[in-house]
Amino acid sequence: MDAISATFSKNYCLDQSGLAGIRRLINNARSASAAGKDTAYVFATETEYVLRTGANWKGPIGDFRMTIDKLFPDAVLPTCVEGIVKTGPTTFTAERKHFTPEHDVRFVVFRFGEPG
């Protein structure tokens, strides 16, 4: 878990709760492997949206709404997006008024499953 924490903590604000969720996913993969299912893994899918170019515009972007869907209810979604709110079993939303981005949006989704 130290390697996961070192790799993902800074860019995605991975906290103890997120690490506990990833531990749960790893334990699920270990259990599946022990049961003879060798095709189950824990996947990490990283995504980044470039927003900083908006800072070059004449003033703020304006009203901004972003929804992230992690697709799987048991997936873990670490992100440094401030004020993000869970809006459904798999969805999270962030909204801003008079938005001038200072950072790009980055998030990672950890999930347990089979390739494909």
Biopython code that builds the backbone (N, CA, C, O; Angstrom):
import numpy as np
from Bio.PDB.StructureBuilder import StructureBuilder

atoms = [
    (1, "MET", "N", (0.822, -1.205, 0.000)),
    (1, "MET", "CA", (0.000, 0.000, 0.000)),
    (1, "MET", "C", (0.861, 1.263, 0.000)),
    (1, "MET", "O", (0.410, 2.321, -0.439)),
    (2, "ASP", "N", (2.093, 1.157, 0.488)),
    (2, "ASP", "CA", (2.966, 2.329, 0.488)),
    (2, "ASP", "C", (3.245, 2.811, -0.931)),
    (2, "ASP", "O", (3.287, 4.015, -1.185)),
    (3, "ALA", "N", (3.437, 1.861, -1.864)),
    (3, "ALA", "CA", (3.704, 2.234, -3.255)),
    (3, "ALA", "C", (2.479, 2.914, -3.862)),
    (3, "ALA", "O", (2.618, 3.888, -4.602)),
    (4, "ILE", "N", (1.297, 2.416, -3.561)),
    (4, "ILE", "CA", (0.069, 3.030, -4.077)),
    (4, "ILE", "C", (-0.079, 4.430, -3.501)),
    (4, "ILE", "O", (-0.386, 5.375, -4.228)),
    (5, "SER", "N", (0.135, 4.562, -2.215)),
    (5, "SER", "CA", (0.023, 5.869, -1.571)),
    (5, "SER", "C", (1.030, 6.849, -2.163)),
    (5, "SER", "O", (0.678, 7.991, -2.460)),
    (6, "ALA", "N", (2.266, 6.422, -2.337)),
    (6, "ALA", "CA", (3.305, 7.298, -2.883)),
    (6, "ALA", "C", (2.999, 7.703, -4.315)),
    (6, "ALA", "O", (3.271, 8.835, -4.714)),
    (7, "THR", "N", (2.440, 6.795, -5.084)),
    (7, "THR", "CA", (2.155, 7.056, -6.492)),
    (7, "THR", "C", (0.953, 7.964, -6.693)),
    (7, "THR", "O", (0.971, 8.814, -7.583)),
    (8, "PHE", "N", (-0.093, 7.805, -5.886)),
    (8, "PHE", "CA", (-1.355, 8.483, -6.155)),
    (8, "PHE", "C", (-1.735, 9.579, -5.157)),
    (8, "PHE", "O", (-2.651, 10.352, -5.439)),
    (9, "SER", "N", (-1.084, 9.674, -4.027)),
    (9, "SER", "CA", (-1.498, 10.633, -2.993)),
    (9, "SER", "C", (-1.389, 12.084, -3.435)),
    (9, "SER", "O", (-2.324, 12.858, -3.233)),
    (10, "LYS", "N", (-0.286, 12.461, -4.022)),
    (10, "LYS", "CA", (-0.072, 13.870, -4.356)),
    (10, "LYS", "C", (-0.994, 14.345, -5.482)),
    (10, "LYS", "O", (-1.674, 15.359, -5.330)),
    (11, "ASN", "N", (-1.026, 13.632, -6.602)),
    (11, "ASN", "CA", (-1.804, 14.089, -7.756)),
    (11, "ASN", "C", (-3.307, 13.923, -7.585)),
    (11, "ASN", "O", (-4.085, 14.620, -8.235)),
    (12, "TYR", "N", (-3.726, 12.996, -6.708)),
    (12, "TYR", "CA", (-5.157, 12.687, -6.601)),
    (12, "TYR", "C", (-5.708, 12.835, -5.187)),
    (12, "TYR", "O", (-6.849, 12.452, -4.927)),
    (13, "CYS", "N", (-4.910, 13.387, -4.266)),
    (13, "CYS", "CA", (-5.354, 13.601, -2.885)),
    (13, "CYS", "C", (-5.899, 12.308, -2.274)),
    (13, "CYS", "O", (-6.922, 12.324, -1.591)),
    (14, "LEU", "N", (-5.224, 11.210, -2.519)),
    (14, "LEU", "CA", (-5.619, 9.913, -1.962)),
    (14, "LEU", "C", (-5.443, 9.957, -0.456)),
    (14, "LEU", "O", (-4.332, 10.151, 0.039)),
    (15, "ASP", "N", (-6.541, 9.777, 0.278)),
    (15, "ASP", "CA", (-6.519, 9.844, 1.734)),
    (15, "ASP", "C", (-6.683, 8.440, 2.338)),
    (15, "ASP", "O", (-6.706, 7.446, 1.613)),
    (16, "GLN", "N", (-6.794, 8.371, 3.664)),
    (16, "GLN", "CA", (-6.909, 7.082, 4.353)),
    (16, "GLN", "C", (-8.184, 6.340, 3.962)),
    (16, "GLN", "O", (-8.181, 5.113, 3.862)),
    (17, "SER", "N", (-9.258, 7.065, 3.743)),
    (17, "SER", "CA", (-10.509, 6.440, 3.325)),
    (17, "SER", "C", (-10.352, 5.805, 1.943)),
    (17, "SER", "O", (-10.808, 4.685, 1.712)),
    (18, "GLY", "N", (-9.708, 6.525, 1.031)),
    (18, "GLY", "CA", (-9.454, 5.989, -0.295)),
    (18, "GLY", "C", (-8.539, 4.770, -0.248)),
    (18, "GLY", "O", (-8.764, 3.786, -0.953)),
    (19, "LEU", "N", (-7.503, 4.845, 0.591)),
    (19, "LEU", "CA", (-6.600, 3.699, 0.750)),
    (19, "LEU", "C", (-7.336, 2.485, 1.298)),
    (19, "LEU", "O", (-7.063, 1.356, 0.890)),
    (20, "ALA", "N", (-8.265, 2.709, 2.219)),
    (20, "ALA", "CA", (-9.062, 1.602, 2.758)),
    (20, "ALA", "C", (-9.920, 0.974, 1.660)),
    (20, "ALA", "O", (-10.067, -0.247, 1.606)),
    (21, "GLY", "N", (-10.484, 1.804, 0.789)),
    (21, "GLY", "CA", (-11.275, 1.296, -0.326)),
    (21, "GLY", "C", (-10.428, 0.481, -1.293)),
    (21, "GLY", "O", (-10.867, -0.560, -1.783)),
    (22, "ILE", "N", (-9.216, 0.951, -1.569)),
    (22, "ILE", "CA", (-8.310, 0.219, -2.458)),
    (22, "ILE", "C", (-7.896, -1.098, -1.813)),
    (22, "ILE", "O", (-7.804, -2.123, -2.489)),
    (23, "ARG", "N", (-7.647, -1.071, -0.508)),
    (23, "ARG", "CA", (-7.328, -2.308, 0.227)),
    (23, "ARG", "C", (-8.459, -3.334, 0.068)),
    (23, "ARG", "O", (-8.207, -4.524, -0.127)),
    (24, "ARG", "N", (-9.692, -2.862, 0.152)),
    (24, "ARG", "CA", (-10.854, -3.736, -0.020)),
    (24, "ARG", "C", (-10.855, -4.357, -1.416)),
    (24, "ARG", "O", (-11.109, -5.552, -1.564)),
    (25, "LEU", "N", (-10.573, -3.554, -2.431)),
    (25, "LEU", "CA", (-10.531, -4.063, -3.799)),
    (25, "LEU", "C", (-9.419, -5.096, -3.971)),
    (25, "LEU", "O", (-9.615, -6.119, -4.627)),
    (26, "ILE", "N", (-8.259, -4.829, -3.384)),
    (26, "ILE", "CA", (-7.136, -5.776, -3.466)),
    (26, "ILE", "C", (-7.495, -7.075, -2.762)),
    (26, "ILE", "O", (-7.173, -8.157, -3.254)),
    (27, "ASN", "N", (-8.156, -6.979, -1.621)),
    (27, "ASN", "CA", (-8.581, -8.196, -0.915)),
    (27, "ASN", "C", (-9.586, -8.990, -1.750)),
    (27, "ASN", "O", (-9.548, -10.221, -1.749)),
    (28, "ASN", "N", (-10.480, -8.308, -2.461)),
    (28, "ASN", "CA", (-11.419, -8.990, -3.361)),
    (28, "ASN", "C", (-10.661, -9.735, -4.458)),
    (28, "ASN", "O", (-11.002, -10.869, -4.794)),
    (29, "ALA", "N", (-9.631, -9.094, -5.016)),
    (29, "ALA", "CA", (-8.835, -9.733, -6.064)),
    (29, "ALA", "C", (-8.079, -10.941, -5.513)),
    (29, "ALA", "O", (-7.984, -11.973, -6.178)),
    (30, "ARG", "N", (-7.546, -10.813, -4.307)),
    (30, "ARG", "CA", (-6.837, -11.943, -3.681)),
    (30, "ARG", "C", (-7.791, -13.107, -3.436)),
    (30, "ARG", "O", (-7.440, -14.262, -3.679)),
    (31, "SER", "N", (-8.985, -12.809, -2.960)),
    (31, "SER", "CA", (-9.980, -13.857, -2.714)),
    (31, "SER", "C", (-10.368, -14.548, -4.018)),
    (31, "SER", "O", (-10.499, -15.771, -4.063)),
    (32, "ALA", "N", (-10.550, -13.764, -5.075)),
    (32, "ALA", "CA", (-10.896, -14.348, -6.376)),
    (32, "ALA", "C", (-9.761, -15.227, -6.885)),
    (32, "ALA", "O", (-10.002, -16.300, -7.438)),
    (33, "SER", "N", (-8.537, -14.779, -6.699)),
    (33, "SER", "CA", (-7.378, -15.563, -7.131)),
    (33, "SER", "C", (-7.272, -16.855, -6.334)),
    (33, "SER", "O", (-6.985, -17.911, -6.898)),
    (34, "ALA", "N", (-7.500, -16.780, -5.024)),
    (34, "ALA", "CA", (-7.450, -17.976, -4.176)),
    (34, "ALA", "C", (-8.542, -18.968, -4.546)),
    (34, "ALA", "O", (-8.394, -20.171, -4.331)),
    (35, "ALA", "N", (-9.635, -18.466, -5.100)),
    (35, "ALA", "CA", (-10.742, -19.326, -5.525)),
    (35, "ALA", "C", (-10.528, -19.849, -6.951)),
    (35, "ALA", "O", (-11.406, -20.501, -7.517)),
    (36, "GLY", "N", (-9.358, -19.557, -7.524)),
    (36, "GLY", "CA", (-9.030, -20.069, -8.842)),
    (36, "GLY", "C", (-9.391, -19.160, -9.994)),
    (36, "GLY", "O", (-9.263, -19.555, -11.153)),
    (37, "LYS", "N", (-9.837, -17.955, -9.706)),
    (37, "LYS", "CA", (-10.200, -17.013, -10.770)),
    (37, "LYS", "C", (-9.008, -16.086, -11.022)),
    (37, "LYS", "O", (-8.835, -15.071, -10.347)),
    (38, "ASP", "N", (-8.199, -16.458, -12.003)),
    (38, "ASP", "CA", (-6.958, -15.725, -12.252)),
    (38, "ASP", "C", (-7.134, -14.523, -13.165)),
    (38, "ASP", "O", (-6.152, -13.852, -13.482)),
    (39, "THR", "N", (-8.334, -14.235, -13.589)),
    (39, "THR", "CA", (-8.549, -13.118, -14.513)),
    (39, "THR", "C", (-9.131, -11.891, -13.824)),
    (39, "THR", "O", (-9.562, -10.962, -14.507)),
    (40, "ALA", "N", (-9.158, -11.856, -12.508)),
    (40, "ALA", "CA", (-9.689, -10.706, -11.770)),
    (40, "ALA", "C", (-8.530, -9.846, -11.272)),
    (40, "ALA", "O", (-7.579, -10.349, -10.674)),
    (41, "TYR", "N", (-8.623, -8.548, -11.527)),
    (41, "TYR", "CA", (-7.558, -7.619, -11.183)),
    (41, "TYR", "C", (-8.134, -6.355, -10.562)),
    (41, "TYR", "O", (-9.344, -6.130, -10.573)),
    (42, "VAL", "N", (-7.234, -5.534, -10.017)),
    (42, "VAL", "CA", (-7.588, -4.181, -9.604)),
    (42, "VAL", "C", (-6.986, -3.251, -10.653)),
    (42, "VAL", "O", (-5.779, -3.265, -10.891)),
    (43, "PHE", "N", (-7.835, -2.451, -11.270)),
    (43, "PHE", "CA", (-7.430, -1.524, -12.320)),
    (43, "PHE", "C", (-7.413, -0.106, -11.779)),
    (43, "PHE", "O", (-8.243, 0.257, -10.946)),
    (44, "ALA", "N", (-6.470, 0.693, -12.250)),
    (44, "ALA", "CA", (-6.436, 2.124, -11.954)),
    (44, "ALA", "C", (-6.476, 2.858, -13.285)),
    (44, "ALA", "O", (-5.569, 2.718, -14.106)),
    (45, "THR", "N", (-7.532, 3.644, -13.497)),
    (45, "THR", "CA", (-7.680, 4.402, -14.734)),
    (45, "THR", "C", (-7.544, 5.885, -14.410)),
    (45, "THR", "O", (-8.388, 6.465, -13.726)),
    (46, "GLU", "N", (-6.479, 6.482, -14.907)),
    (46, "GLU", "CA", (-6.210, 7.894, -14.642)),
    (46, "GLU", "C", (-6.772, 8.757, -15.771)),
    (46, "GLU", "O", (-6.681, 8.403, -16.947)),
    (47, "THR", "N", (-7.355, 9.898, -15.389)),
    (47, "THR", "CA", (-7.919, 10.825, -16.369)),
    (47, "THR", "C", (-7.518, 12.247, -15.998)),
    (47, "THR", "O", (-7.493, 12.610, -14.822)),
    (48, "GLU", "N", (-7.205, 13.041, -17.006)),
    (48, "GLU", "CA", (-6.882, 14.447, -16.784)),
    (48, "GLU", "C", (-7.564, 15.287, -17.857)),
    (48, "GLU", "O", (-7.505, 14.962, -19.043)),
    (49, "TYR", "N", (-8.213, 16.370, -17.430)),
    (49, "TYR", "CA", (-8.819, 17.332, -18.334)),
    (49, "TYR", "C", (-8.072, 18.654, -18.188)),
    (49, "TYR", "O", (-7.925, 19.171, -17.081)),
    (50, "VAL", "N", (-7.610, 19.188, -19.286)),
    (50, "VAL", "CA", (-6.874, 20.441, -19.264)),
    (50, "VAL", "C", (-7.880, 21.589, -19.206)),
    (50, "VAL", "O", (-8.697, 21.768, -20.108)),
    (51, "LEU", "N", (-7.800, 22.350, -18.135)),
    (51, "LEU", "CA", (-8.681, 23.506, -17.954)),
    (51, "LEU", "C", (-7.895, 24.811, -17.826)),
    (51, "LEU", "O", (-8.457, 25.894, -17.986)),
    (52, "ARG", "N", (-6.619, 24.708, -17.542)),
    (52, "ARG", "CA", (-5.835, 25.918, -17.276)),
    (52, "ARG", "C", (-5.806, 26.877, -18.457)),
    (52, "ARG", "O", (-5.598, 28.074, -18.264)),
    (53, "THR", "N", (-6.008, 26.385, -19.669)),
    (53, "THR", "CA", (-6.023, 27.300, -20.808)),
    (53, "THR", "C", (-7.136, 28.325, -20.652)),
    (53, "THR", "O", (-7.077, 29.402, -21.246)),
    (54, "GLY", "N", (-8.140, 28.003, -19.865)),
    (54, "GLY", "CA", (-9.213, 28.962, -19.577)),
    (54, "GLY", "C", (-8.693, 30.196, -18.874)),
    (54, "GLY", "O", (-9.308, 31.260, -18.953)),
    (55, "ALA", "N", (-7.560, 30.069, -18.182)),
    (55, "ALA", "CA", (-6.978, 31.210, -17.489)),
    (55, "ALA", "C", (-6.455, 32.244, -18.480)),
    (55, "ALA", "O", (-6.196, 33.385, -18.097)),
    (56, "ASN", "N", (-6.296, 31.867, -19.740)),
    (56, "ASN", "CA", (-5.825, 32.802, -20.763)),
    (56, "ASN", "C", (-6.978, 33.564, -21.412)),
    (56, "ASN", "O", (-6.736, 34.442, -22.241)),
    (57, "TRP", "N", (-8.201, 33.258, -21.064)),
    (57, "TRP", "CA", (-9.354, 33.913, -21.645)),
    (57, "TRP", "C", (-9.519, 35.296, -21.020)),
    (57, "TRP", "O", (-8.848, 35.634, -20.045)),
    (58, "LYS", "N", (-10.408, 36.077, -21.586)),
    (58, "LYS", "CA", (-10.712, 37.406, -21.041)),
    (58, "LYS", "C", (-11.695, 37.251, -19.892)),
    (58, "LYS", "O", (-12.897, 37.439, -20.085)),
    (59, "GLY", "N", (-11.228, 36.923, -18.735)),
    (59, "GLY", "CA", (-12.091, 36.763, -17.573)),
    (59, "GLY", "C", (-12.439, 35.313, -17.306)),
    (59, "GLY", "O", (-11.928, 34.411, -17.970)),
    (60, "PRO", "N", (-13.310, 35.090, -16.334)),
    (60, "PRO", "CA", (-13.669, 33.728, -15.935)),
    (60, "PRO", "C", (-14.453, 32.991, -17.019)),
    (60, "PRO", "O", (-15.065, 33.612, -17.888)),
    (61, "ILE", "N", (-14.428, 31.664, -16.955)),
    (61, "ILE", "CA", (-15.200, 30.833, -17.882)),
    (61, "ILE", "C", (-16.682, 31.105, -17.692)),
    (61, "ILE", "O", (-17.441, 31.109, -18.660)),
    (62, "GLY", "N", (-17.092, 31.329, -16.474)),
    (62, "GLY", "CA", (-18.507, 31.527, -16.169)),
    (62, "GLY", "C", (-19.009, 30.374, -15.336)),
    (62, "GLY", "O", (-18.296, 29.876, -14.464)),
    (63, "ASP", "N", (-20.226, 29.946, -15.594)),
    (63, "ASP", "CA", (-20.792, 28.827, -14.844)),
    (63, "ASP", "C", (-20.156, 27.531, -15.326)),
    (63, "ASP", "O", (-20.065, 27.280, -16.528)),
    (64, "PHE", "N", (-19.725, 26.723, -14.389)),
    (64, "PHE", "CA", (-19.015, 25.479, -14.701)),
    (64, "PHE", "C", (-19.655, 24.356, -13.907)),
    (64, "PHE", "O", (-19.872, 24.478, -12.701)),
    (65, "ARG", "N", (-19.953, 23.272, -14.584)),
    (65, "ARG", "CA", (-20.501, 22.081, -13.924)),
    (65, "ARG", "C", (-19.807, 20.872, -14.524)),
    (65, "ARG", "O", (-19.778, 20.700, -15.743)),
    (66, "MET", "N", (-19.252, 20.039, -13.664)),
    (66, "MET", "CA", (-18.570, 18.830, -14.092)),
    (66, "MET", "C", (-19.144, 17.648, -13.321)),
    (66, "MET", "O", (-19.248, 17.686, -12.095)),
    (67, "THR", "N", (-19.517, 16.597, -14.051)),
    (67, "THR", "CA", (-19.983, 15.366, -13.428)),
    (67, "THR", "C", (-19.027, 14.245, -13.807)),
    (67, "THR", "O", (-18.714, 14.051, -14.982)),
    (68, "ILE", "N", (-18.572, 13.518, -12.809)),
    (68, "ILE", "CA", (-17.718, 12.352, -13.013)),
    (68, "ILE", "C", (-18.537, 11.123, -12.645)),
    (68, "ILE", "O", (-19.149, 11.076, -11.579)),
    (69, "ASP", "N", (-18.547, 10.142, -13.519)),
    (69, "ASP", "CA", (-19.236, 8.877, -13.258)),
    (69, "ASP", "C", (-18.179, 7.783, -13.192)),
    (69, "ASP", "O", (-17.522, 7.487, -14.190)),
    (70, "LYS", "N", (-18.018, 7.186, -12.023)),
    (70, "LYS", "CA", (-17.012, 6.134, -11.855)),
    (70, "LYS", "C", (-17.517, 4.780, -12.350)),
    (70, "LYS", "O", (-16.765, 3.805, -12.327)),
    (71, "LEU", "N", (-18.755, 4.696, -12.790)),
    (71, "LEU", "CA", (-19.405, 3.556, -13.442)),
    (71, "LEU", "C", (-19.709, 2.362, -12.545)),
    (71, "LEU", "O", (-20.708, 1.679, -12.770)),
    (72, "PHE", "N", (-18.900, 2.092, -11.556)),
    (72, "PHE", "CA", (-19.091, 0.928, -10.690)),
    (72, "PHE", "C", (-19.265, 1.399, -9.245)),
    (72, "PHE", "O", (-18.411, 2.125, -8.734)),
    (73, "PRO", "N", (-20.344, 1.007, -8.579)),
    (73, "PRO", "CA", (-20.592, 1.497, -7.218)),
    (73, "PRO", "C", (-19.478, 1.186, -6.221)),
    (73, "PRO", "O", (-19.261, 1.956, -5.286)),
    (74, "ASP", "N", (-18.768, 0.073, -6.405)),
    (74, "ASP", "CA", (-17.712, -0.283, -5.449)),
    (74, "ASP", "C", (-16.352, 0.282, -5.841)),
    (74, "ASP", "O", (-15.367, 0.040, -5.144)),
    (75, "ALA", "N", (-16.273, 1.036, -6.949)),
    (75, "ALA", "CA", (-15.013, 1.648, -7.372)),
    (75, "ALA", "C", (-14.630, 2.769, -6.409)),
    (75, "ALA", "O", (-15.476, 3.313, -5.700)),
    (76, "VAL", "N", (-13.353, 3.099, -6.398)),
    (76, "VAL", "CA", (-12.819, 4.153, -5.532)),
    (76, "VAL", "C", (-12.379, 5.314, -6.422)),
    (76, "VAL", "O", (-11.664, 5.104, -7.402)),
    (77, "LEU", "N", (-12.801, 6.536, -6.091)),
    (77, "LEU", "CA", (-12.524, 7.722, -6.912)),
    (77, "LEU", "C", (-11.785, 8.789, -6.108)),
    (77, "LEU", "O", (-12.428, 9.646, -5.504)),
    (78, "PRO", "N", (-10.449, 8.759, -6.083)),
    (78, "PRO", "CA", (-9.707, 9.862, -5.470)),
    (78, "PRO", "C", (-9.556, 11.021, -6.463)),
    (78, "PRO", "O", (-9.289, 10.805, -7.645)),
    (79, "THR", "N", (-9.729, 12.236, -5.974)),
    (79, "THR", "CA", (-9.528, 13.438, -6.788)),
    (79, "THR", "C", (-9.275, 14.623, -5.863)),
    (79, "THR", "O", (-9.719, 14.642, -4.715)),
    (80, "CYS", "N", (-8.559, 15.600, -6.382)),
    (80, "CYS", "CA", (-8.299, 16.819, -5.618)),
    (80, "CYS", "C", (-9.314, 17.924, -5.924)),
    (80, "CYS", "O", (-9.145, 19.053, -5.465)),
    (81, "VAL", "N", (-10.351, 17.621, -6.682)),
    (81, "VAL", "CA", (-11.366, 18.615, -7.030)),
    (81, "VAL", "C", (-12.064, 19.077, -5.755)),
    (81, "VAL", "O", (-12.677, 18.282, -5.042)),
    (82, "GLU", "N", (-11.960, 20.368, -5.483)),
    (82, "GLU", "CA", (-12.577, 20.918, -4.271)),
    (82, "GLU", "C", (-14.089, 20.988, -4.429)),
    (82, "GLU", "O", (-14.597, 21.325, -5.498)),
    (83, "GLY", "N", (-14.795, 20.668, -3.365)),
    (83, "GLY", "CA", (-16.238, 20.813, -3.341)),
    (83, "GLY", "C", (-16.994, 19.784, -4.157)),
    (83, "GLY", "O", (-18.173, 19.982, -4.449)),
    (84, "ILE", "N", (-16.351, 18.695, -4.531)),
    (84, "ILE", "CA", (-17.054, 17.665, -5.301)),
    (84, "ILE", "C", (-18.039, 16.962, -4.371)),
    (84, "ILE", "O", (-17.718, 16.663, -3.221)),
    (85, "VAL", "N", (-19.242, 16.703, -4.882)),
    (85, "VAL", "CA", (-20.324, 16.144, -4.079)),
    (85, "VAL", "C", (-20.831, 14.874, -4.739)),
    (85, "VAL", "O", (-21.004, 14.824, -5.956)),
    (86, "LYS", "N", (-21.065, 13.853, -3.933)),
    (86, "LYS", "CA", (-21.643, 12.618, -4.456)),
    (86, "LYS", "C", (-23.117, 12.880, -4.763)),
    (86, "LYS", "O", (-23.879, 13.297, -3.890)),
    (87, "THR", "N", (-23.511, 12.629, -6.018)),
    (87, "THR", "CA", (-24.876, 12.924, -6.445)),
    (87, "THR", "C", (-25.663, 11.673, -6.825)),
    (87, "THR", "O", (-26.844, 11.764, -7.159)),
    (88, "GLY", "N", (-25.029, 10.522, -6.777)),
    (88, "GLY", "CA", (-25.682, 9.261, -7.113)),
    (88, "GLY", "C", (-24.777, 8.112, -6.727)),
    (88, "GLY", "O", (-23.684, 8.344, -6.210)),
    (89, "PRO", "N", (-25.196, 6.874, -6.961)),
    (89, "PRO", "CA", (-24.382, 5.717, -6.559)),
    (89, "PRO", "C", (-23.000, 5.703, -7.207)),
    (89, "PRO", "O", (-22.054, 5.160, -6.638)),
    (90, "THR", "N", (-22.880, 6.300, -8.400)),
    (90, "THR", "CA", (-21.589, 6.307, -9.090)),
    (90, "THR", "C", (-21.182, 7.693, -9.573)),
    (90, "THR", "O", (-20.125, 7.841, -10.187)),
    (91, "THR", "N", (-21.998, 8.711, -9.308)),
    (91, "THR", "CA", (-21.718, 10.038, -9.856)),
    (91, "THR", "C", (-21.328, 11.059, -8.792)),
    (91, "THR", "O", (-21.780, 11.013, -7.648)),
    (92, "PHE", "N", (-20.473, 11.978, -9.220)),
    (92, "PHE", "CA", (-19.977, 13.053, -8.379)),
    (92, "PHE", "C", (-19.999, 14.329, -9.217)),
    (92, "PHE", "O", (-19.677, 14.300, -10.405)),
    (93, "THR", "N", (-20.380, 15.451, -8.598)),
    (93, "THR", "CA", (-20.516, 16.705, -9.344)),
    (93, "THR", "C", (-19.806, 17.834, -8.606)),
    (93, "THR", "O", (-19.825, 17.913, -7.378)),
    (94, "ALA", "N", (-19.178, 18.706, -9.400)),
    (94, "ALA", "CA", (-18.589, 19.940, -8.884)),
    (94, "ALA", "C", (-19.160, 21.089, -9.707)),
    (94, "ALA", "O", (-19.246, 20.998, -10.932)),
    (95, "GLU", "N", (-19.553, 22.173, -9.030)),
    (95, "GLU", "CA", (-20.101, 23.348, -9.711)),
    (95, "GLU", "C", (-19.387, 24.600, -9.231)),
    (95, "GLU", "O", (-19.036, 24.725, -8.057)),
    (96, "ARG", "N", (-19.180, 25.526, -10.163)),
    (96, "ARG", "CA", (-18.540, 26.798, -9.833)),
    (96, "ARG", "C", (-19.250, 27.926, -10.587)),
    (96, "ARG", "O", (-19.729, 27.737, -11.705)),
    (97, "LYS", "N", (-19.305, 29.083, -9.962)),
    (97, "LYS", "CA", (-19.796, 30.310, -10.596)),
    (97, "LYS", "C", (-18.584, 31.198, -10.874)),
    (97, "LYS", "O", (-17.648, 31.228, -10.075)),
    (98, "HIS", "N", (-18.589, 31.909, -11.979)),
    (98, "HIS", "CA", (-17.479, 32.798, -12.351)),
    (98, "HIS", "C", (-16.147, 32.057, -12.234)),
    (98, "HIS", "O", (-15.205, 32.542, -11.608)),
    (99, "PHE", "N", (-16.087, 30.894, -12.837)),
    (99, "PHE", "CA", (-14.972, 29.958, -12.670)),
    (99, "PHE", "C", (-13.764, 30.354, -13.517)),
    (99, "PHE", "O", (-13.862, 30.493, -14.736)),
    (100, "THR", "N", (-12.643, 30.530, -12.859)),
    (100, "THR", "CA", (-11.354, 30.700, -13.520)),
    (100, "THR", "C", (-10.466, 29.565, -13.027)),
    (100, "THR", "O", (-10.032, 29.584, -11.875)),
    (101, "PRO", "N", (-10.187, 28.576, -13.873)),
    (101, "PRO", "CA", (-9.423, 27.417, -13.411)),
    (101, "PRO", "C", (-7.969, 27.769, -13.102)),
    (101, "PRO", "O", (-7.311, 28.490, -13.851)),
    (102, "GLU", "N", (-7.497, 27.246, -11.995)),
    (102, "GLU", "CA", (-6.097, 27.400, -11.611)),
    (102, "GLU", "C", (-5.344, 26.089, -11.778)),
    (102, "GLU", "O", (-4.114, 26.065, -11.783)),
    (103, "HIS", "N", (-6.095, 24.995, -11.915)),
    (103, "HIS", "CA", (-5.506, 23.664, -12.047)),
    (103, "HIS", "C", (-6.294, 22.873, -13.077)),
    (103, "HIS", "O", (-7.466, 23.149, -13.336)),
    (104, "ASP", "N", (-5.631, 21.891, -13.655)),
    (104, "ASP", "CA", (-6.349, 20.937, -14.492)),
    (104, "ASP", "C", (-7.100, 19.978, -13.582)),
    (104, "ASP", "O", (-6.785, 19.871, -12.397)),
    (105, "VAL", "N", (-8.083, 19.287, -14.123)),
    (105, "VAL", "CA", (-8.852, 18.311, -13.351)),
    (105, "VAL", "C", (-8.209, 16.942, -13.547)),
    (105, "VAL", "O", (-8.030, 16.480, -14.674)),
    (106, "ARG", "N", (-7.868, 16.307, -12.442)),
    (106, "ARG", "CA", (-7.300, 14.961, -12.472)),
    (106, "ARG", "C", (-8.090, 14.071, -11.531)),
    (106, "ARG", "O", (-8.481, 14.480, -10.438)),
    (107, "PHE", "N", (-8.317, 12.847, -11.979)),
    (107, "PHE", "CA", (-8.886, 11.854, -11.075)),
    (107, "PHE", "C", (-8.454, 10.476, -11.522)),
    (107, "PHE", "O", (-8.033, 10.272, -12.660)),
    (108, "VAL", "N", (-8.565, 9.543, -10.608)),
    (108, "VAL", "CA", (-8.235, 8.155, -10.895)),
    (108, "VAL", "C", (-9.373, 7.302, -10.341)),
    (108, "VAL", "O", (-9.905, 7.578, -9.266)),
    (109, "VAL", "N", (-9.736, 6.269, -11.085)),
    (109, "VAL", "CA", (-10.761, 5.349, -10.632)),
    (109, "VAL", "C", (-10.128, 3.973, -10.461)),
    (109, "VAL", "O", (-9.576, 3.406, -11.403)),
    (110, "PHE", "N", (-10.219, 3.446, -9.242)),
    (110, "PHE", "CA", (-9.756, 2.085, -8.960)),
    (110, "PHE", "C", (-10.973, 1.181, -8.960)),
    (110, "PHE", "O", (-11.990, 1.493, -8.341)),
    (111, "ARG", "N", (-10.864, 0.058, -9.658)),
    (111, "ARG", "CA", (-11.978, -0.876, -9.663)),
    (111, "ARG", "C", (-11.454, -2.307, -9.721)),
    (111, "ARG", "O", (-10.351, -2.567, -10.203)),
    (112, "PHE", "N", (-12.251, -3.202, -9.230)),
    (112, "PHE", "CA", (-11.979, -4.638, -9.256)),
    (112, "PHE", "C", (-12.816, -5.241, -10.361)),
    (112, "PHE", "O", (-14.008, -4.957, -10.470)),
    (113, "GLY", "N", (-12.195, -6.079, -11.187)),
    (113, "GLY", "CA", (-12.955, -6.727, -12.245)),
    (113, "GLY", "C", (-12.054, -7.507, -13.173)),
    (113, "GLY", "O", (-10.889, -7.770, -12.876)),
    (114, "GLU", "N", (-12.620, -7.865, -14.295)),
    (114, "GLU", "CA", (-11.892, -8.604, -15.317)),
    (114, "GLU", "C", (-11.557, -7.679, -16.460)),
    (114, "GLU", "O", (-12.281, -6.714, -16.706)),
    (115, "PRO", "N", (-10.468, -7.954, -17.170)),
    (115, "PRO", "CA", (-10.113, -7.108, -18.319)),
    (115, "PRO", "C", (-11.211, -7.143, -19.373)),
    (115, "PRO", "O", (-11.925, -8.133, -19.535)),
    (116, "GLY", "N", (-11.313, -6.037, -20.073)),
    (116, "GLY", "CA", (-12.242, -6.016, -21.195)),
    (116, "GLY", "C", (-13.405, -5.106, -21.048)),
    (116, "GLY", "O", (-14.242, -5.023, -21.947)),
]
sb = StructureBuilder()
sb.init_structure("model")
sb.init_model(0)
sb.init_chain("A")
sb.init_seg("    ")
for serial, (resi, resn, name, xyz) in enumerate(atoms, 1):
    if name == "N":
        sb.init_residue(resn, " ", resi, " ")
    sb.init_atom(name, np.array(xyz, "f"), 0.0, 1.0, " ", f" {name:<3s}", serial, name[0])
structure = sb.get_structure()
